[in-house]
Structure formats: structure tokens, C-alpha cells
Amino acid sequence: MSLFAENFRKSEPLAEKLRPQNLKDFVGQAHLVGAGKPLRKMIESDQLTSLIFWGPPGVGKTTLAKIVATHSQANFVYFSAVEHGVADLKKIVKFARDEIELKNKRTILFVDEIHRLNKTQQDAFLPHTEKGIFTLIGATTENPSFSLNKALLSRAGVFTLESLNKQELKEVLKRTLDYLAKKQLFKPKITADAEEFILNYADGDARQIISLLEILSRLELENVELKNLEEVVQKKALKYDKKGEEHYNIISAFIKSMRGSDSDAALYYLARMLEAGEDPRFIARRMVIFASEDVGLADKHALPIASACFQATEKIGMPEVRINLGHTAVYLAKASKDNTAYKGINEAISEVKKSGALPVPMHLRNAPTNLMKNLGYGKGYEYAHNLKNKKPSHYHLPEEIKDKKFL
């Protein structure tokens, strides 16, 4: 290794130095790379097709792509949607074609932040992936259904990567501390509440933990306490465990504030969740439910607005999407309320569980054949549009419960 290479290696961020080189050391995404899971099978059998890795930051998209390349003995070429353009792609295509023709060696082209490419740029990858000049692996934090064109999506399998859970984050924390201790760089005592803060601060992102520990190691702290951490990250530790009691207390208060038409309280609890690192999509999903459960028939705009807000959380993300969430929370809080549809579907489900699969009335049954018509299927059915008041005289519920009311 040259002096320059050695110096470069020393200057690498800790997250890069700790990047796993194989599946054995990879943390998280067991639903994709666990024993017998789809992506692992593709890697182990070396039967890789073009792929899109979709997931939040710090969950292993780049690492997985590098592991794939290493396992298949393919070249790994990094392409940044922010830094590179079509001219760079042409050079990569020439390189990949030469590698196939001269060395019979494949190339994996990893496109980071592929959602940032416009439609024309995305189209530029298509002919080369189709000809097998390179295998494309794209990484995106945005929903591919919205950010990638259909032609590209049809040629690539989409794998969804999830935020790391607390146990997985603890493993990342342990490995990072072990590495720092082995290199005699950092061996602190970390209090229990400081560790809890680190895990919550990471918010499912392994890189956040590694980067924070790298900062702490440079500060040469012997004892890492909650106060130290709050000073370093300039953020107070809020009492909010996303899987614990406080999580449910806050979301409950948020929903009940909207139900009680208290928009100020709804905004307050929304802010509590956002500042504590809650997933905006979780909040938006709850508001979509609220729009039907609590606003219901009283305001026909509530559900479309809540649905648009959920879509915004997938396309925009924090911090800007806080505006959409606040807008929707206030709208739902101020909207008139009606839960008759919510109660109605619950009553209907209760009836189905109680009475079972009752026979559909003969006059409502479909009669596509003469035999079925002769048996009385569809006989007596009144087409509502032909009636002056648009209301048939016959009943629609099964005979046994024909007078039942759910609303």
C-alpha cells in the first residue's frame, strides 16, 4: 500500500472502515438476507438481476450492493446521481463492455440516490441493462413507484430495506465500541440512559451511531453521560420510546385532541412526535384512519387530504413534510365529525361473524347462463336507474336479516 493510500485510509470516516464485507457481518434486513430469503438466494446462487434497494438512510443499501459485487467476483462501479451524468455513464459502459470481452468479468453499476436522476437520465441506463453490459443496482430513499419511470422499474426487482430495530442498533453500537477499543482509540463507560439516547437518536440508522461514536472518541470522553450527548448533538432527550408506553400515550393524545377538535393540542403532540424522531409515515397513516373513523361522512374532503399527506411523507420526507403533517392535523381537528360509517362497518362485521355466510337473495344473483335464469337467478330484480325514485321495492340483504340496520 502506498503512503498516499495509507493516508487516505486513515482519513476515511469510521462508518466506511466498519462497512461489513460479507453477509455474515451484515446487520439487519433478515427478511431479505436471512437463511433461505430471496436476496440471499440470489447472491449465493450468483443469479443476480438488476435491483432497486429502497429504504431510509443508514440501513445497508450501499453495503449490500458491495457485498453482492464481492460475492460474484464482479467489478463494482459507483455512480452518484448527484455528481455524475450521462458522459460518465458512457465511460462506464465502455469499461464494462471491455471487461466482458477481454476478461469475461461482469460489472455491477451501483447508482446512489437514483431517484435524483430525471426521466431522460434514467432512460439512458435501459439499453445497457437490457444487453447485459452491466447489472444495475439502484439505491433510493424515495418510493420507486413515484420517483422512477415505469420502463426502469419493469426491468428491476425492488427490495425494501427497513430501519434497524433496537436490538440491531445495539449490535452496531457494540461492534463500533469493540473496534475503537481494539484500536486503542476509545473505551468509555456509557451510562444506561446515555445508551438509550444513542439508540433513539439513531432512529434506525446505523451510520448515525457510528458517526456519533466517532465524534465522542475525538472528544476523548472517559464517561459518556446523557448531559454530554445532549451537548454534542444539540438535542434534548425527550421521553419517547417508539415501542414503549410513551409512544402510545403521545399518539393517543394526538388522536383524541383531533377528535375533540383541539387543533392546538393536536399540533403540540404532533411536534412531540416529530422532535422525538417518530416516522412521519406512521403519523400520516394514523391520520388517514382518523379521516374515515372520526370525520367520516361529515366532510368529504378529509380522506383525500389525509391520503395526500401520506403520499407526501413518502415523496418528501423530513423536515419539509412537517408542514404537510401540520396542515392535515389542523384540518382534521377543525373538521366536523361523524363516526356512523365506522360504527356501521363494525356492526356489519359483527353480524357476519354471528350469522355466517347467509345466502344472497335470488333476485340479486348473477345469471350468465340459461340454466341459472331457469332456476330463478336474477328474477324480480329492479334496475334502480329505470325507477323514478331510484329505489327498488325489493330488499338487498339476505332474507334472514333483510330488515337489519347497520347505520
C-alpha positions as CSV (number, residue, x, y, z in Angstrom):
1,M,0.0,0.0,0.0
2,S,1.4,3.4,-1.0
3,L,1.9,6.3,1.5
4,F,-1.0,8.2,-0.2
5,A,-3.3,5.1,0.0
6,E,-2.4,4.7,3.7
7,N,-3.1,8.3,4.4
8,F,-6.4,8.1,2.6
9,R,-7.4,5.0,4.6
10,K,-6.6,6.9,7.8
11,S,-8.8,9.8,6.7
12,E,-11.8,7.6,5.9
13,P,-14.9,8.1,8.1
14,L,-15.3,5.4,10.7
15,A,-18.5,4.2,9.0
16,E,-16.6,3.4,5.9
17,K,-13.9,1.5,7.9
18,L,-16.6,-0.6,9.6
19,R,-18.5,-1.4,6.5
20,P,-19.3,-5.2,6.5
21,Q,-17.6,-7.1,3.7
22,N,-19.8,-10.2,3.8
23,L,-23.3,-11.3,4.8
24,K,-22.1,-12.9,8.0
25,D,-21.1,-9.4,9.4
26,F,-24.1,-7.6,7.9
27,V,-26.6,-6.4,10.5
28,G,-30.3,-6.1,9.8
29,Q,-32.6,-6.9,6.8
30,A,-33.2,-10.5,7.9
31,H,-36.3,-10.6,5.7
32,L,-34.1,-10.2,2.7
33,V,-30.7,-11.8,3.6
34,G,-31.6,-14.3,6.3
35,A,-31.3,-18.0,5.6
36,G,-33.4,-19.0,2.6
37,K,-34.6,-15.5,2.0
38,P,-34.9,-14.2,-1.6
39,L,-32.0,-11.8,-1.9
40,R,-29.6,-14.2,-0.1
41,K,-30.6,-16.9,-2.5
42,M,-29.9,-14.6,-5.5
43,I,-26.5,-13.7,-4.0
44,E,-25.4,-17.3,-3.1
45,S,-26.5,-18.7,-6.5
46,D,-24.9,-15.8,-8.3
47,Q,-28.1,-15.3,-10.3
48,L,-28.4,-11.6,-9.9
49,T,-30.7,-9.3,-11.9
50,S,-31.0,-5.6,-11.8
51,L,-32.3,-4.4,-8.5
52,I,-33.6,-1.3,-6.7
53,F,-32.9,-1.1,-3.0
54,W,-35.5,1.2,-1.3
55,G,-35.1,2.2,2.3
56,P,-34.2,5.0,4.7
57,P,-30.6,6.2,5.2
58,G,-28.1,4.0,7.0
59,V,-29.8,0.6,6.6
60,G,-27.2,-1.0,4.3
61,K,-28.2,-0.2,0.7
62,T,-24.6,0.6,-0.4
63,T,-23.1,-2.2,1.8
64,L,-25.4,-4.8,0.3
65,A,-24.5,-3.8,-3.2
66,K,-20.8,-4.1,-2.4
67,I,-21.3,-7.5,-0.8
68,V,-23.2,-8.6,-3.9
69,A,-20.3,-7.5,-6.1
70,T,-17.7,-9.2,-3.9
71,H,-19.6,-12.4,-3.8
72,S,-20.0,-12.6,-7.6
73,Q,-16.4,-11.5,-8.2
74,A,-17.8,-8.7,-10.4
75,N,-16.4,-5.2,-10.8
76,F,-18.1,-2.6,-8.5
77,V,-18.6,0.8,-10.1
78,Y,-20.1,3.6,-8.0
79,F,-22.3,6.2,-9.8
80,S,-23.7,9.2,-7.9
81,A,-26.9,10.7,-9.3
82,V,-25.8,14.0,-7.7
83,E,-22.2,14.1,-9.0
84,H,-22.2,12.1,-12.3
85,G,-24.0,12.4,-15.6
86,V,-24.5,10.7,-19.0
87,A,-20.9,11.4,-20.1
88,D,-19.7,9.4,-17.1
89,L,-22.1,6.6,-18.0
90,K,-20.6,6.4,-21.5
91,K,-17.2,5.8,-19.9
92,I,-18.6,3.1,-17.6
93,V,-20.3,1.4,-20.5
94,K,-17.0,1.2,-22.4
95,F,-15.2,-0.1,-19.3
96,A,-17.9,-2.8,-18.6
97,R,-18.0,-3.9,-22.3
98,D,-14.2,-4.3,-22.4
99,E,-14.3,-6.2,-19.1
100,I,-16.8,-8.7,-20.6
101,E,-15.0,-9.1,-23.9
102,L,-11.4,-9.3,-22.6
103,K,-11.7,-10.8,-19.2
104,N,-15.2,-12.3,-19.2
105,K,-15.8,-10.3,-16.0
106,R,-19.1,-8.7,-15.1
107,T,-19.7,-5.2,-13.8
108,I,-22.2,-4.1,-11.2
109,L,-23.1,-0.5,-11.5
110,F,-24.3,1.0,-8.2
111,V,-26.4,4.1,-8.7
112,D,-26.7,6.0,-5.4
113,E,-29.8,8.2,-5.0
114,I,-31.1,7.0,-8.3
115,H,-34.4,8.9,-7.6
116,R,-32.5,12.2,-8.3
117,L,-32.0,11.3,-12.0
118,N,-34.6,12.8,-14.3
119,K,-36.5,10.7,-16.8
120,T,-34.1,11.2,-19.6
121,Q,-31.1,10.2,-17.5
122,Q,-33.0,7.1,-16.2
123,D,-33.7,6.1,-19.8
124,A,-30.0,6.2,-20.6
125,F,-29.5,3.1,-18.4
126,L,-32.1,1.0,-20.1
127,P,-30.3,-0.3,-23.3
128,H,-27.2,-1.3,-21.4
129,T,-29.1,-3.2,-18.7
130,E,-31.1,-5.0,-21.3
131,K,-27.9,-6.0,-23.2
132,G,-26.3,-7.2,-20.0
133,I,-23.4,-4.8,-20.3
134,F,-23.7,-4.2,-16.6
135,T,-26.1,-5.2,-13.7
136,L,-27.8,-2.2,-12.3
137,I,-28.3,-1.8,-8.6
138,G,-30.1,1.5,-7.6
139,A,-30.4,2.9,-4.1
140,T,-33.2,5.2,-3.2
141,T,-34.8,6.7,-0.1
142,E,-37.9,7.7,-2.1
143,N,-40.8,5.4,-3.1
144,P,-39.7,3.9,-6.5
145,S,-43.4,4.0,-7.7
146,F,-43.2,7.8,-7.7
147,S,-39.5,8.5,-8.3
148,L,-38.6,6.0,-11.1
149,N,-40.1,5.7,-14.5
150,K,-42.0,2.6,-15.4
151,A,-39.6,1.3,-18.0
152,L,-36.8,1.2,-15.5
153,L,-39.0,-0.4,-12.8
154,S,-40.2,-3.1,-15.1
155,R,-36.6,-4.2,-15.6
156,A,-35.5,-4.3,-12.0
157,G,-36.7,-6.1,-8.9
158,V,-37.5,-3.8,-5.9
159,F,-36.3,-4.8,-2.4
160,T,-37.5,-2.8,0.5
161,L,-35.0,-2.3,3.3
162,E,-36.2,-1.5,6.8
163,S,-34.9,0.7,9.6
164,L,-32.8,-1.2,12.0
165,N,-34.6,-2.2,15.2
166,K,-33.2,-1.5,18.7
167,Q,-31.6,-4.9,19.0
168,E,-29.8,-4.5,15.7
169,L,-28.7,-1.0,16.6
170,K,-27.3,-2.4,19.9
171,E,-25.2,-4.8,17.8
172,V,-23.9,-1.9,15.7
173,L,-23.1,0.0,18.9
174,K,-21.2,-3.0,20.4
175,R,-19.2,-3.6,17.2
176,T,-18.2,0.0,16.9
177,L,-17.1,0.2,20.5
178,D,-15.2,-3.1,20.2
179,Y,-13.4,-1.7,17.1
180,L,-12.5,1.6,18.8
181,A,-11.2,-0.3,21.9
182,K,-9.2,-2.7,19.8
183,K,-7.5,0.2,18.0
184,Q,-7.0,1.9,21.5
185,L,-8.9,4.9,20.3
186,F,-11.9,5.0,22.7
187,K,-13.0,2.9,25.6
188,P,-15.6,4.9,27.6
189,K,-18.1,4.0,30.2
190,I,-21.6,4.7,28.8
191,T,-24.4,5.1,31.3
192,A,-27.7,3.2,30.6
193,D,-29.7,6.4,29.8
194,A,-26.9,7.6,27.5
195,E,-27.0,4.3,25.6
196,E,-30.8,4.6,25.3
197,F,-30.4,8.2,24.0
198,I,-27.9,7.0,21.4
199,L,-30.2,4.2,20.2
200,N,-33.2,6.6,20.0
201,Y,-31.1,9.3,18.3
202,A,-30.0,6.8,15.6
203,D,-33.7,6.3,14.6
204,G,-32.9,3.1,12.8
205,D,-29.8,4.4,11.1
206,A,-26.6,2.5,11.8
207,R,-24.4,5.3,10.4
208,Q,-25.8,7.8,13.0
209,I,-24.5,5.6,15.8
210,I,-21.1,5.1,14.2
211,S,-20.7,8.8,13.4
212,L,-21.7,9.9,16.9
213,L,-19.2,7.5,18.5
214,E,-16.5,8.8,16.1
215,I,-17.2,12.3,17.4
216,L,-17.2,11.2,21.0
217,S,-13.9,9.4,20.5
218,R,-12.3,12.6,19.3
219,L,-13.5,14.4,22.3
220,E,-11.8,11.7,24.4
221,L,-14.5,11.4,26.9
222,E,-13.9,8.7,29.6
223,N,-17.5,8.8,30.7
224,V,-20.4,9.2,28.3
225,E,-23.5,10.5,30.1
226,L,-26.8,11.9,28.9
227,K,-25.6,15.5,29.5
228,N,-22.5,15.0,27.3
229,L,-24.6,13.6,24.5
230,E,-27.2,16.4,24.6
231,E,-24.3,19.0,24.3
232,V,-22.7,17.1,21.4
233,V,-25.8,16.7,19.3
234,Q,-27.6,19.9,20.5
235,K,-30.8,17.9,21.1
236,K,-32.6,17.2,24.3
237,A,-33.5,13.7,25.2
238,L,-37.3,13.6,25.0
239,K,-39.1,10.9,26.9
240,Y,-40.4,8.9,23.9
241,D,-39.7,5.3,23.3
242,K,-41.1,4.4,19.9
243,K,-42.0,0.9,21.0
244,G,-42.8,1.7,24.7
245,E,-45.7,3.2,26.7
246,E,-44.9,6.8,26.0
247,H,-45.2,6.2,22.3
248,Y,-48.7,5.0,22.7
249,N,-49.5,7.8,25.2
250,I,-48.5,10.5,22.7
251,I,-50.2,9.1,19.7
252,S,-53.3,8.5,21.8
253,A,-53.3,12.1,22.9
254,F,-52.8,13.3,19.3
255,I,-55.8,11.3,18.1
256,K,-58.0,12.4,20.9
257,S,-57.0,16.0,20.5
258,M,-58.1,15.9,16.9
259,R,-61.3,14.1,17.8
260,G,-62.0,16.8,20.4
261,S,-61.5,19.5,17.7
262,D,-58.5,20.9,19.6
263,S,-56.1,21.9,16.9
264,D,-53.6,23.5,19.2
265,A,-53.2,20.3,21.2
266,A,-53.0,18.3,18.0
267,L,-50.1,20.4,16.8
268,Y,-48.4,20.1,20.2
269,Y,-48.5,16.3,20.2
270,L,-47.5,16.2,16.6
271,A,-44.5,18.3,17.4
272,R,-43.6,16.0,20.3
273,M,-43.6,13.0,18.0
274,L,-41.6,14.7,15.2
275,E,-38.9,16.1,17.6
276,A,-38.6,12.6,19.2
277,G,-37.8,11.1,15.8
278,E,-41.1,9.4,15.1
279,D,-41.5,8.1,11.5
280,P,-43.7,10.7,9.7
281,R,-45.4,7.8,7.7
282,F,-46.7,6.3,11.0
283,I,-48.3,9.7,11.9
284,A,-49.8,10.1,8.4
285,R,-51.2,6.6,8.4
286,R,-53.0,7.3,11.7
287,M,-54.5,10.5,10.2
288,V,-55.8,8.5,7.1
289,I,-57.5,6.2,9.5
290,F,-58.8,9.1,11.6
291,A,-60.3,10.8,8.4
292,S,-62.6,7.8,8.0
293,E,-63.1,6.7,11.6
294,D,-63.8,10.1,13.1
295,V,-64.6,12.7,10.4
296,G,-66.2,10.2,8.1
297,L,-69.3,11.4,6.2
298,A,-69.2,14.8,7.8
299,D,-66.5,16.1,5.5
300,K,-65.9,14.6,2.1
301,H,-62.5,16.3,1.7
302,A,-60.9,14.8,4.9
303,L,-59.9,11.4,3.4
304,P,-58.4,12.8,0.2
305,I,-56.4,15.4,2.2
306,A,-55.2,12.8,4.7
307,S,-54.3,10.4,1.8
308,A,-52.4,13.2,0.0
309,C,-50.5,13.9,3.3
310,F,-49.4,10.2,3.5
311,Q,-48.2,10.3,-0.1
312,A,-46.2,13.5,0.7
313,T,-44.4,11.7,3.6
314,E,-43.2,9.1,1.1
315,K,-42.2,11.7,-1.6
316,I,-40.8,14.5,0.5
317,G,-39.7,13.4,4.0
318,M,-38.5,15.5,6.9
319,P,-38.0,18.3,7.7
320,E,-40.3,19.8,5.0
321,V,-43.1,17.2,5.4
322,R,-43.8,18.6,8.9
323,I,-45.7,21.4,7.1
324,N,-48.0,18.8,5.3
325,L,-48.5,16.9,8.6
326,G,-49.3,20.1,10.5
327,H,-51.7,21.3,7.8
328,T,-53.5,17.9,7.8
329,A,-53.7,17.7,11.6
330,V,-55.3,21.1,11.8
331,Y,-57.7,20.4,9.1
332,L,-58.9,17.1,10.7
333,A,-59.1,18.8,14.1
334,K,-61.3,21.6,12.7
335,A,-63.5,19.3,10.5
336,S,-67.0,18.2,11.6
337,K,-67.1,14.7,13.0
338,D,-69.3,11.7,12.1
339,N,-68.4,8.1,13.0
340,T,-71.5,6.4,11.7
341,A,-69.7,4.7,8.8
342,Y,-67.0,3.5,11.3
343,K,-69.7,2.1,13.6
344,G,-71.6,0.7,10.6
345,I,-68.8,-1.4,9.3
346,N,-68.1,-2.8,12.8
347,E,-71.8,-3.7,13.1
348,A,-71.8,-5.4,9.7
349,I,-68.7,-7.4,10.6
350,S,-70.2,-8.4,13.9
351,E,-73.3,-9.6,12.1
352,V,-71.3,-11.7,9.6
353,K,-69.4,-13.4,12.4
354,K,-72.7,-14.1,14.2
355,S,-74.9,-15.3,11.3
356,G,-72.3,-16.7,8.9
357,A,-72.4,-16.8,5.1
358,L,-76.2,-16.3,4.5
359,P,-77.4,-17.0,1.0
360,V,-77.7,-14.0,-1.4
361,P,-81.3,-13.3,-2.4
362,M,-82.2,-14.9,-5.7
363,H,-83.2,-11.6,-7.3
364,L,-79.7,-10.2,-6.7
365,R,-77.8,-13.2,-8.1
366,N,-76.0,-13.0,-11.4
367,A,-77.5,-15.1,-14.2
368,P,-75.0,-15.6,-17.0
369,T,-76.5,-18.9,-18.3
370,N,-80.0,-20.1,-19.3
371,L,-79.9,-22.8,-16.6
372,M,-79.3,-20.2,-13.9
373,K,-82.1,-18.0,-15.3
374,N,-84.5,-21.0,-15.3
375,L,-83.6,-21.6,-11.6
376,G,-84.7,-18.1,-10.8
377,Y,-81.4,-16.3,-10.6
378,G,-82.0,-12.6,-11.1
379,K,-85.8,-12.9,-11.3
380,G,-87.6,-9.9,-9.9
381,Y,-84.5,-7.6,-9.9
382,E,-85.4,-4.0,-10.4
383,Y,-82.8,-1.8,-12.1
384,A,-82.6,1.3,-10.0
385,H,-81.8,3.7,-12.8
386,N,-85.1,2.8,-14.5
387,L,-87.1,3.8,-11.4
388,K,-88.3,7.3,-10.8
389,N,-87.1,7.5,-7.2
390,K,-84.1,5.3,-7.9
391,K,-85.1,3.0,-5.1
392,P,-86.1,-0.7,-5.8
393,S,-89.0,-2.1,-3.8
394,H,-87.1,-5.4,-3.1
395,Y,-84.7,-5.9,-0.3
396,H,-80.9,-6.4,-0.7
397,L,-79.8,-8.1,2.5
398,P,-80.2,-11.8,2.9
399,E,-83.7,-12.9,3.8
400,E,-82.9,-13.8,7.4
401,I,-81.7,-10.2,8.2
402,K,-83.5,-8.2,5.5
403,D,-84.6,-5.6,8.0
404,K,-81.3,-5.2,9.8
405,K,-79.9,-1.7,10.1
406,F,-76.1,-1.0,10.5
407,L,-76.2,2.8,10.3
